[in-house]
Amino acid sequence: MDNKDIHIQHPRFRYEPQTLYSSDEKTRYQGSSGGVVSTIVRYLFEEGRIENAVSYEFDKYEWFKPKLINSYEEYRIVGSIYHDVELIKFVKDNVTNIKGKILVTCLPCQVKAVRKILEENKVESFIVALTCSAQMSKEATHFLFNKFGIEEKDIEFFRYRGNGWPSGVQIKTRTNKYFFHNTKSIWTDIFNSHLFNLKRCFSCKDTFGLEADISVADPWLERYTIPDNIGATTVLAHTSRGNELIKEALQAGVLSFKENLSHLEVIKSQAWTLKRKYVLRKYKTLLNPILKVMRSKIYVSLMSPFNLIRIHTRIFNKMIAVLLKLEKVT
C-alpha cells in the first residue's frame, strides 16, 4: 500500500497489535476466530472484575436474543451474529438491572452510545469491539433460507460462525443439515452483495472500534487463510486498561500468544473493507441513487433465481475497484 492509501485509511493503533487465541481448545474451536472474547469474559468473571456481561442465546423465532448475565456459567458461545441486534436499546432498557461492572461486546458504531448510557447511569464498563465490514438486516438470512427452502419453524440449531475457522453458516432442521462456507458459498455472495447492509454502514468511518477498550478481528492474511486453521484473533488494545488486561490474561495463561503484527499488516488484513468504505463515503452523492435502487425490494427479489446475486456482487465490486483506480488507491 502506498502513502496515499495509508493516509486515507490507516488509524494509528495505540499499542502493538497481536495475534492471540484461547488456551482452552474447546473455547478456541467454538469461537468465531480464536475464542479470545469468550476467554476474556470468563477471565474477568473468575477474577471478580465484572459482575455482569451481555450474552446471546439462540431463540427459534427471535434468533439471537441479548441477555444480561451475572456469571460465566450463563454465558453462551454463539460466534458472530450477522444480523442487526438492537443492543443499544437493550442496554438502555436493562441498565437499572446492572449491579456492578459489566463487559459489553458490540459493533464499532455502537461503542459510543453504549458507553454513554452506562456512564450516565454510573456503571463501570469494559467494552470489546468487533471489527466490522458491515452489518446486515435479517433479510439477508431470510434470503438464504428462502433460496434453500428452509422453514424457520423447523430450525433446531443455527449459527453464523464458530466450530472452526473461518467456518460458516450452520443450520440443522428436523430433517436436514446445511453448511455455507464463510468465504466461498452463496452466503459469501449474499454478504458481499451489500443488498442487505444497514443504511448506516454506507457511511461508516470506524472499522476497528477505536473507542472501545480492545478490538478483535479475523486475521485475513495469507499465512492464516491458506492453512486449515482452528482459529486465531487479531487483538488491538485502545486503552491502557485494555492493554493491561491482555497482558494479564497472557500471564495467567488463559490466552496464548501467536505473534505480533505490524500496523500495516492489520490494515492489509482488512484492506478491501477499508477501501470500499472510503469509496462509499467519497462518492456518496454519485452512489446513493444506485444504492437506493439495489436495496429496494423489487431489485432484491430479482436476485433470487439462477444465482443472479453472484453476478450482482461481481459488478458491484468491480464498480468499487474502478473508483479506487480513479483515486489511485492500490
Contacts in CASP RR format, 6 or more apart in sequence:
PFRMAT RR
TARGET T0000
AUTHOR 0000-0000-0000
METHOD contacts of the structure
MODEL  1
MDNKDIHIQHPRFRYEPQTLYSSDEKTRYQGSSGGVVSTIVRYLFEEGRI
ENAVSYEFDKYEWFKPKLINSYEEYRIVGSIYHDVELIKFVKDNVTNIKG
KILVTCLPCQVKAVRKILEENKVESFIVALTCSAQMSKEATHFLFNKFGI
EEKDIEFFRYRGNGWPSGVQIKTRTNKYFFHNTKSIWTDIFNSHLFNLKR
CFSCKDTFGLEADISVADPWLERYTIPDNIGATTVLAHTSRGNELIKEAL
QAGVLSFKENLSHLEVIKSQAWTLKRKYVLRKYKTLLNPILKVMRSKIYV
SLMSPFNLIRIHTRIFNKMIAVLLKLEKVT
1 264 0 8 1.000
1 267 0 8 1.000
1 268 0 8 1.000
1 271 0 8 1.000
1 330 0 8 1.000
2 330 0 8 1.000
4 327 0 8 1.000
4 328 0 8 1.000
4 329 0 8 1.000
5 275 0 8 1.000
5 329 0 8 1.000
5 330 0 8 1.000
6 264 0 8 1.000
6 267 0 8 1.000
8 278 0 8 1.000
8 329 0 8 1.000
9 267 0 8 1.000
9 274 0 8 1.000
9 275 0 8 1.000
9 278 0 8 1.000
10 263 0 8 1.000
10 264 0 8 1.000
10 267 0 8 1.000
11 208 0 8 1.000
11 210 0 8 1.000
12 263 0 8 1.000
13 208 0 8 1.000
13 236 0 8 1.000
13 237 0 8 1.000
13 238 0 8 1.000
13 263 0 8 1.000
13 266 0 8 1.000
14 237 0 8 1.000
14 238 0 8 1.000
14 239 0 8 1.000
14 243 0 8 1.000
15 236 0 8 1.000
15 237 0 8 1.000
15 238 0 8 1.000
15 243 0 8 1.000
16 260 0 8 1.000
16 261 0 8 1.000
17 234 0 8 1.000
17 235 0 8 1.000
17 236 0 8 1.000
17 260 0 8 1.000
17 261 0 8 1.000
17 262 0 8 1.000
17 263 0 8 1.000
17 265 0 8 1.000
17 266 0 8 1.000
18 234 0 8 1.000
18 235 0 8 1.000
18 246 0 8 1.000
18 257 0 8 1.000
18 258 0 8 1.000
18 259 0 8 1.000
18 260 0 8 1.000
18 261 0 8 1.000
19 219 0 8 1.000
19 232 0 8 1.000
19 233 0 8 1.000
19 234 0 8 1.000
19 235 0 8 1.000
19 257 0 8 1.000
19 258 0 8 1.000
19 259 0 8 1.000
19 260 0 8 1.000
19 261 0 8 1.000
20 34 0 8 1.000
20 36 0 8 1.000
20 232 0 8 1.000
20 233 0 8 1.000
20 235 0 8 1.000
20 246 0 8 1.000
20 250 0 8 1.000
20 255 0 8 1.000
20 256 0 8 1.000
20 257 0 8 1.000
20 258 0 8 1.000
21 28 0 8 1.000
21 34 0 8 1.000
21 35 0 8 1.000
21 36 0 8 1.000
21 230 0 8 1.000
21 231 0 8 1.000
21 232 0 8 1.000
21 233 0 8 1.000
21 255 0 8 1.000
21 256 0 8 1.000
21 258 0 8 1.000
22 28 0 8 1.000
22 31 0 8 1.000
22 34 0 8 1.000
22 35 0 8 1.000
22 36 0 8 1.000
22 38 0 8 1.000
22 39 0 8 1.000
22 254 0 8 1.000
22 255 0 8 1.000
22 256 0 8 1.000
23 39 0 8 1.000
23 253 0 8 1.000
23 254 0 8 1.000
23 255 0 8 1.000
23 256 0 8 1.000
24 39 0 8 1.000
24 254 0 8 1.000
25 230 0 8 1.000
27 34 0 8 1.000
27 35 0 8 1.000
27 38 0 8 1.000
27 39 0 8 1.000
27 42 0 8 1.000
27 77 0 8 1.000
28 34 0 8 1.000
28 35 0 8 1.000
28 230 0 8 1.000
28 231 0 8 1.000
29 162 0 8 1.000
29 163 0 8 1.000
29 164 0 8 1.000
29 230 0 8 1.000
29 231 0 8 1.000
30 38 0 8 1.000
30 77 0 8 1.000
30 79 0 8 1.000
30 162 0 8 1.000
30 163 0 8 1.000
31 37 0 8 1.000
31 38 0 8 1.000
31 77 0 8 1.000
31 79 0 8 1.000
31 161 0 8 1.000
31 162 0 8 1.000
31 163 0 8 1.000
31 164 0 8 1.000
31 231 0 8 1.000
32 79 0 8 1.000
32 80 0 8 1.000
32 161 0 8 1.000
32 162 0 8 1.000
32 165 0 8 1.000
32 167 0 8 1.000
32 218 0 8 1.000
33 161 0 8 1.000
33 165 0 8 1.000
33 166 0 8 1.000
33 216 0 8 1.000
33 217 0 8 1.000
33 218 0 8 1.000
33 219 0 8 1.000
33 231 0 8 1.000
33 232 0 8 1.000
33 233 0 8 1.000
34 165 0 8 1.000
34 230 0 8 1.000
34 231 0 8 1.000
34 232 0 8 1.000
34 233 0 8 1.000
35 77 0 8 1.000
35 231 0 8 1.000
35 233 0 8 1.000
36 216 0 8 1.000
36 233 0 8 1.000
36 235 0 8 1.000
36 255 0 8 1.000
37 105 0 8 1.000
37 128 0 8 1.000
37 130 0 8 1.000
37 216 0 8 1.000
37 233 0 8 1.000
38 75 0 8 1.000
38 77 0 8 1.000
39 249 0 8 1.000
39 254 0 8 1.000
39 255 0 8 1.000
40 103 0 8 1.000
40 128 0 8 1.000
40 214 0 8 1.000
40 245 0 8 1.000
40 249 0 8 1.000
40 255 0 8 1.000
41 50 0 8 1.000
41 53 0 8 1.000
41 55 0 8 1.000
41 72 0 8 1.000
41 75 0 8 1.000
41 103 0 8 1.000
42 72 0 8 1.000
42 75 0 8 1.000
42 254 0 8 1.000
43 249 0 8 1.000
43 252 0 8 1.000
43 254 0 8 1.000
44 50 0 8 1.000
44 53 0 8 1.000
44 103 0 8 1.000
44 126 0 8 1.000
44 245 0 8 1.000
45 53 0 8 1.000
45 71 0 8 1.000
45 72 0 8 1.000
45 75 0 8 1.000
46 72 0 8 1.000
49 101 0 8 1.000
49 126 0 8 1.000
50 100 0 8 1.000
50 101 0 8 1.000
50 102 0 8 1.000
50 103 0 8 1.000
50 126 0 8 1.000
51 70 0 8 1.000
51 99 0 8 1.000
51 100 0 8 1.000
51 101 0 8 1.000
51 102 0 8 1.000
52 68 0 8 1.000
52 69 0 8 1.000
52 70 0 8 1.000
52 98 0 8 1.000
52 99 0 8 1.000
52 100 0 8 1.000
52 101 0 8 1.000
52 102 0 8 1.000
52 103 0 8 1.000
53 68 0 8 1.000
53 69 0 8 1.000
53 75 0 8 1.000
53 102 0 8 1.000
53 103 0 8 1.000
53 104 0 8 1.000
54 66 0 8 1.000
54 67 0 8 1.000
54 68 0 8 1.000
54 69 0 8 1.000
54 87 0 8 1.000
54 90 0 8 1.000
54 91 0 8 1.000
54 102 0 8 1.000
54 103 0 8 1.000
54 104 0 8 1.000
54 105 0 8 1.000
55 66 0 8 1.000
55 67 0 8 1.000
55 69 0 8 1.000
55 74 0 8 1.000
55 75 0 8 1.000
55 76 0 8 1.000
56 64 0 8 1.000
56 65 0 8 1.000
56 66 0 8 1.000
56 67 0 8 1.000
56 76 0 8 1.000
56 78 0 8 1.000
56 81 0 8 1.000
56 85 0 8 1.000
57 64 0 8 1.000
57 65 0 8 1.000
57 67 0 8 1.000
57 76 0 8 1.000
57 78 0 8 1.000
58 64 0 8 1.000
58 76 0 8 1.000
58 78 0 8 1.000
58 157 0 8 1.000
58 158 0 8 1.000
58 159 0 8 1.000
59 65 0 8 1.000
60 152 0 8 1.000
60 153 0 8 1.000
60 155 0 8 1.000
61 152 0 8 1.000
63 83 0 8 1.000
63 138 0 8 1.000
63 141 0 8 1.000
63 158 0 8 1.000
64 78 0 8 1.000
64 81 0 8 1.000
64 83 0 8 1.000
64 85 0 8 1.000
66 85 0 8 1.000
66 87 0 8 1.000
66 90 0 8 1.000
67 74 0 8 1.000
68 94 0 8 1.000
68 97 0 8 1.000
68 98 0 8 1.000
69 75 0 8 1.000
70 99 0 8 1.000
78 159 0 8 1.000
79 159 0 8 1.000
79 160 0 8 1.000
79 161 0 8 1.000
79 162 0 8 1.000
80 130 0 8 1.000
80 160 0 8 1.000
80 161 0 8 1.000
80 162 0 8 1.000
81 160 0 8 1.000
82 135 0 8 1.000
82 136 0 8 1.000
82 140 0 8 1.000
82 141 0 8 1.000
82 160 0 8 1.000
82 161 0 8 1.000
82 191 0 8 1.000
83 135 0 8 1.000
83 136 0 8 1.000
83 137 0 8 1.000
83 138 0 8 1.000
83 140 0 8 1.000
83 141 0 8 1.000
84 135 0 8 1.000
84 136 0 8 1.000
84 137 0 8 1.000
84 138 0 8 1.000
84 198 0 8 1.000
87 104 0 8 1.000
87 106 0 8 1.000
87 107 0 8 1.000
87 110 0 8 1.000
87 114 0 8 1.000
88 110 0 8 1.000
88 113 0 8 1.000
88 114 0 8 1.000
88 117 0 8 1.000
91 104 0 8 1.000
91 114 0 8 1.000
91 117 0 8 1.000
91 118 0 8 1.000
92 117 0 8 1.000
95 117 0 8 1.000
95 118 0 8 1.000
95 121 0 8 1.000
95 123 0 8 1.000
96 121 0 8 1.000
98 118 0 8 1.000
98 121 0 8 1.000
98 123 0 8 1.000
100 123 0 8 1.000
100 124 0 8 1.000
101 123 0 8 1.000
101 124 0 8 1.000
101 125 0 8 1.000
101 126 0 8 1.000
102 118 0 8 1.000
102 123 0 8 1.000
102 124 0 8 1.000
102 125 0 8 1.000
102 126 0 8 1.000
103 125 0 8 1.000
103 126 0 8 1.000
103 127 0 8 1.000
103 128 0 8 1.000
104 114 0 8 1.000
104 118 0 8 1.000
104 125 0 8 1.000
104 126 0 8 1.000
104 127 0 8 1.000
104 128 0 8 1.000
105 127 0 8 1.000
105 128 0 8 1.000
105 129 0 8 1.000
105 130 0 8 1.000
106 114 0 8 1.000
106 127 0 8 1.000
106 128 0 8 1.000
106 129 0 8 1.000
106 130 0 8 1.000
106 212 0 8 1.000
107 129 0 8 1.000
107 130 0 8 1.000
107 132 0 8 1.000
107 135 0 8 1.000
108 129 0 8 1.000
108 130 0 8 1.000
108 131 0 8 1.000
108 132 0 8 1.000
108 204 0 8 1.000
108 206 0 8 1.000
108 207 0 8 1.000
108 208 0 8 1.000
108 209 0 8 1.000
108 210 0 8 1.000
108 211 0 8 1.000
108 212 0 8 1.000
108 215 0 8 1.000
109 132 0 8 1.000
109 200 0 8 1.000
109 204 0 8 1.000
109 206 0 8 1.000
111 127 0 8 1.000
111 129 0 8 1.000
111 209 0 8 1.000
111 211 0 8 1.000
111 212 0 8 1.000
112 211 0 8 1.000
114 125 0 8 1.000
114 127 0 8 1.000
115 125 0 8 1.000
115 127 0 8 1.000
115 211 0 8 1.000
118 124 0 8 1.000
118 125 0 8 1.000
119 125 0 8 1.000
126 213 0 8 1.000
126 241 0 8 1.000
126 242 0 8 1.000
126 245 0 8 1.000
127 211 0 8 1.000
127 212 0 8 1.000
127 213 0 8 1.000
128 212 0 8 1.000
128 213 0 8 1.000
128 214 0 8 1.000
128 215 0 8 1.000
128 216 0 8 1.000
129 208 0 8 1.000
129 209 0 8 1.000
129 210 0 8 1.000
129 211 0 8 1.000
129 212 0 8 1.000
129 214 0 8 1.000
129 215 0 8 1.000
129 216 0 8 1.000
130 215 0 8 1.000
130 216 0 8 1.000
130 217 0 8 1.000
131 207 0 8 1.000
131 208 0 8 1.000
131 209 0 8 1.000
131 215 0 8 1.000
131 216 0 8 1.000
131 217 0 8 1.000
131 218 0 8 1.000
131 234 0 8 1.000
131 270 0 8 1.000
132 204 0 8 1.000
132 207 0 8 1.000
132 209 0 8 1.000
133 191 0 8 1.000
133 207 0 8 1.000
133 270 0 8 1.000
133 273 0 8 1.000
134 194 0 8 1.000
134 197 0 8 1.000
134 198 0 8 1.000
134 201 0 8 1.000
134 204 0 8 1.000
134 273 0 8 1.000
135 197 0 8 1.000
135 198 0 8 1.000
135 201 0 8 1.000
136 191 0 8 1.000
136 196 0 8 1.000
136 197 0 8 1.000
136 198 0 8 1.000
137 196 0 8 1.000
137 197 0 8 1.000
137 198 0 8 1.000
139 196 0 8 1.000
139 300 0 8 1.000
140 190 0 8 1.000
140 191 0 8 1.000
140 195 0 8 1.000
140 196 0 8 1.000
143 190 0 8 1.000
143 196 0 8 1.000
143 300 0 8 1.000
143 303 0 8 1.000
143 304 0 8 1.000
143 309 0 8 1.000
144 150 0 8 1.000
144 169 0 8 1.000
144 180 0 8 1.000
144 186 0 8 1.000
144 187 0 8 1.000
144 190 0 8 1.000
145 151 0 8 1.000
145 152 0 8 1.000
146 304 0 8 1.000
147 186 0 8 1.000
147 304 0 8 1.000
148 178 0 8 1.000
150 171 0 8 1.000
150 173 0 8 1.000
150 178 0 8 1.000
151 173 0 8 1.000
154 173 0 8 1.000
154 174 0 8 1.000
154 175 0 8 1.000
155 171 0 8 1.000
155 172 0 8 1.000
155 173 0 8 1.000
156 172 0 8 1.000
156 173 0 8 1.000
156 174 0 8 1.000
157 170 0 8 1.000
157 171 0 8 1.000
157 172 0 8 1.000
158 169 0 8 1.000
158 170 0 8 1.000
158 171 0 8 1.000
158 172 0 8 1.000
159 168 0 8 1.000
159 169 0 8 1.000
159 170 0 8 1.000
160 168 0 8 1.000
160 169 0 8 1.000
161 167 0 8 1.000
161 168 0 8 1.000
161 182 0 8 1.000
162 168 0 8 1.000
162 170 0 8 1.000
163 170 0 8 1.000
164 229 0 8 1.000
164 230 0 8 1.000
164 231 0 8 1.000
165 218 0 8 1.000
165 229 0 8 1.000
165 230 0 8 1.000
165 231 0 8 1.000
165 232 0 8 1.000
166 181 0 8 1.000
166 182 0 8 1.000
166 183 0 8 1.000
166 218 0 8 1.000
166 225 0 8 1.000
167 181 0 8 1.000
167 182 0 8 1.000
168 179 0 8 1.000
168 180 0 8 1.000
168 181 0 8 1.000
168 182 0 8 1.000
168 185 0 8 1.000
168 187 0 8 1.000
169 178 0 8 1.000
169 179 0 8 1.000
169 180 0 8 1.000
169 182 0 8 1.000
169 185 0 8 1.000
169 187 0 8 1.000
170 177 0 8 1.000
170 178 0 8 1.000
170 179 0 8 1.000
171 177 0 8 1.000
171 178 0 8 1.000
171 179 0 8 1.000
172 178 0 8 1.000
180 186 0 8 1.000
180 187 0 8 1.000
181 187 0 8 1.000
181 188 0 8 1.000
182 188 0 8 1.000
183 225 0 8 1.000
186 307 0 8 1.000
186 309 0 8 1.000
186 310 0 8 1.000
189 307 0 8 1.000
189 309 0 8 1.000
189 310 0 8 1.000
189 313 0 8 1.000
190 196 0 8 1.000
190 309 0 8 1.000
192 313 0 8 1.000
192 316 0 8 1.000
192 317 0 8 1.000
193 303 0 8 1.000
193 309 0 8 1.000
193 312 0 8 1.000
193 313 0 8 1.000
193 316 0 8 1.000
194 201 0 8 1.000
194 291 0 8 1.000
194 294 0 8 1.000
194 316 0 8 1.000
195 294 0 8 1.000
195 295 0 8 1.000
195 299 0 8 1.000
195 300 0 8 1.000
195 303 0 8 1.000
195 309 0 8 1.000
195 312 0 8 1.000
196 295 0 8 1.000
196 300 0 8 1.000
197 295 0 8 1.000
202 280 0 8 1.000
202 284 0 8 1.000
202 287 0 8 1.000
202 291 0 8 1.000
203 280 0 8 1.000
203 281 0 8 1.000
203 284 0 8 1.000
204 277 0 8 1.000
204 280 0 8 1.000
204 281 0 8 1.000
205 277 0 8 1.000
205 281 0 8 1.000
207 270 0 8 1.000
207 273 0 8 1.000
207 274 0 8 1.000
207 277 0 8 1.000
208 215 0 8 1.000
208 217 0 8 1.000
208 236 0 8 1.000
208 270 0 8 1.000
209 215 0 8 1.000
209 238 0 8 1.000
210 238 0 8 1.000
211 238 0 8 1.000
212 238 0 8 1.000
213 237 0 8 1.000
213 238 0 8 1.000
213 239 0 8 1.000
213 241 0 8 1.000
213 242 0 8 1.000
213 245 0 8 1.000
214 235 0 8 1.000
214 236 0 8 1.000
214 237 0 8 1.000
214 238 0 8 1.000
214 239 0 8 1.000
214 242 0 8 1.000
214 245 0 8 1.000
214 246 0 8 1.000
215 235 0 8 1.000
215 236 0 8 1.000
215 238 0 8 1.000
216 233 0 8 1.000
216 234 0 8 1.000
216 235 0 8 1.000
216 236 0 8 1.000
217 233 0 8 1.000
217 234 0 8 1.000
217 236 0 8 1.000
217 266 0 8 1.000
217 269 0 8 1.000
217 270 0 8 1.000
218 233 0 8 1.000
218 234 0 8 1.000
218 269 0 8 1.000
219 232 0 8 1.000
219 233 0 8 1.000
219 234 0 8 1.000
219 261 0 8 1.000
219 269 0 8 1.000
220 269 0 8 1.000
220 270 0 8 1.000
221 265 0 8 1.000
221 268 0 8 1.000
221 269 0 8 1.000
224 231 0 8 1.000
224 232 0 8 1.000
232 258 0 8 1.000
234 261 0 8 1.000
234 266 0 8 1.000
234 269 0 8 1.000
235 246 0 8 1.000
236 266 0 8 1.000
237 243 0 8 1.000
237 245 0 8 1.000
237 246 0 8 1.000
246 255 0 8 1.000
249 255 0 8 1.000
250 256 0 8 1.000
250 257 0 8 1.000
261 269 0 8 1.000
267 274 0 8 1.000
275 320 0 8 1.000
275 324 0 8 1.000
275 329 0 8 1.000
276 320 0 8 1.000
278 327 0 8 1.000
278 329 0 8 1.000
279 287 0 8 1.000
279 320 0 8 1.000
279 323 0 8 1.000
279 324 0 8 1.000
279 327 0 8 1.000
280 287 0 8 1.000
280 320 0 8 1.000
282 323 0 8 1.000
282 327 0 8 1.000
283 323 0 8 1.000
293 299 0 8 1.000
294 300 0 8 1.000
294 312 0 8 1.000
294 316 0 8 1.000
302 308 0 8 1.000
303 309 0 8 1.000
303 312 0 8 1.000
END
